[in-house]
Amino acid sequence: MVLGANDGLLSTGALLLGVAGAGASSTAMLTAGVAATVAGATSMGLGEYVSVSSHRDVERSDRDMEAAEIELHPAAETRELRGIYQDRGLSPELAAQVADALMAHDPVNAHMRDELGHTDEQRARPMQAAVSSFVAFALGALVPLVVAVTGQGDVRVPAIAAATIIGMIALGCLAAWLGGAPLWRGALRVGIGGSAALAVTFAVGKLFGTTVG
């Protein structure tokens, strides 16, 4: 969600700066900003849904394959599970006890988790991913959009740039904090990259100088 919000913030802020650089009116900026927000959020949501749905299909295929292998070759699958636990540091005796117990209790989930790395906590949830991406992008896009609509005259362009950069830095710090990285690294990374994108987009709008409306 943090990355989605950052996408919405940067892409919408850059678009609005480009439109502002072309001399657009507040009405035209509102139209462009709302269109960009709806299109971007919808694209993000659908993209996440398709991507995560594909991952879910892989999980289901893996589960069906493991269930079939366990039914056809239970002894071989048990030996495979014992080998996995021995590779992780268990003694042969303990690995055999653990593998036999799990094969008796829930063999498919045991292989899904310990052989393939699929867990219930990480299970693909397409709808959740789609809604999260849609909302995150829209919330990020609202920051430069509100500033663009409420700003007037010569203050509008620097206000959009400032709001977008500050928002990106805040999101960069949040992403770094969630990932356990230094805050300055996340802030610097998105701050420099985002500022460059804003500058290029504004320069393009200024260069073409086409009034949107």
Long-range contacts (C-beta under 8 A, 24 or more apart in sequence): 1-132, 1-133, 1-135, 1-136, 2-136, 2-171, 2-174, 2-175, 2-178, 3-136, 3-175, 4-44, 4-132, 4-133, 4-136, 4-137, 4-140, 5-136, 5-137, 5-139, 5-140, 5-171, 6-140, 6-168, 6-171, 6-172, 6-175, 6-190, 7-40, 7-44, 7-137, 7-140, 8-37, 8-40, 8-41, 8-44, 8-136, 8-137, 8-138, 8-139, 8-140, 8-141, 8-142, 9-140, 9-141, 9-143, 9-144, 9-164, 9-167, 9-168, 9-171, 10-140, 10-164, 10-168, 10-194, 10-197, 10-198, 11-36, 11-40, 11-141, 12-36, 12-37, 12-40, 12-140, 12-141, 12-144, 12-145, 13-143, 13-144, 13-160, 13-161, 13-163, 13-164, 13-167, 13-194, 13-198, 14-164, 14-197, 14-198, 14-200, 14-201, 15-201, 16-144, 16-145, 16-148, 16-160, 17-157, 17-160, 17-161, 17-164, 17-198, 17-201, 17-202, 17-205, 18-201, 18-202, 18-204, 18-205, 19-205, 19-212, 20-148, 20-156, 20-157, 20-160, 20-202, 20-205, 21-157, 21-201, 21-202, 21-203, 21-204, 21-205, 21-206, 22-205, 22-206, 22-208, 22-209, 22-210, 22-211, 22-212, 23-209, 23-210, 23-211, 24-211, 24-212, 24-213, 25-211, 25-213, 26-148, 26-149, 26-152, 27-213, 28-211, 28-212, 28-213, 29-148, 29-149, 29-212, 30-145, 30-148, 30-149, 32-212, 33-141, 33-144, 33-145, 33-148, 33-149, 34-145, 36-141, 37-137, 37-138, 37-141, 37-142, 37-145, 40-137, 40-141, 41-133, 41-134, 41-135, 41-137, 41-138, 41-141, 42-134, 44-133, 44-134, 44-136, 44-137, 45-130, 45-131, 45-133, 45-134, 45-137, 46-130, 47-133, 48-126, 48-129, 48-130, 48-132, 48-133, 49-126, 49-127, 49-129, 49-130, 51-129, 52-124, 52-125, 52-126, 52-129, 52-130, 53-124, 53-126, 55-124, 56-123, 56-124, 56-125, 56-126, 59-112, 59-118, 59-123, 59-124, 62-112, 62-116, 62-118, 63-108, 63-112, 63-118, 66-108, 66-111, 66-112, 66-115, 66-116, 67-108, 70-103, 70-107, 70-108, 70-111, 74-103, 74-107, 77-103, 77-107, 77-111, 78-103, 80-111, 80-115, 81-110, 81-111, 81-114, 81-115, 84-114, 84-115, 85-114, 140-167, 140-171, 143-167, 157-202, 161-198, 161-202, 164-194, 164-198, 165-191, 165-194, 165-195, 165-198, 168-194
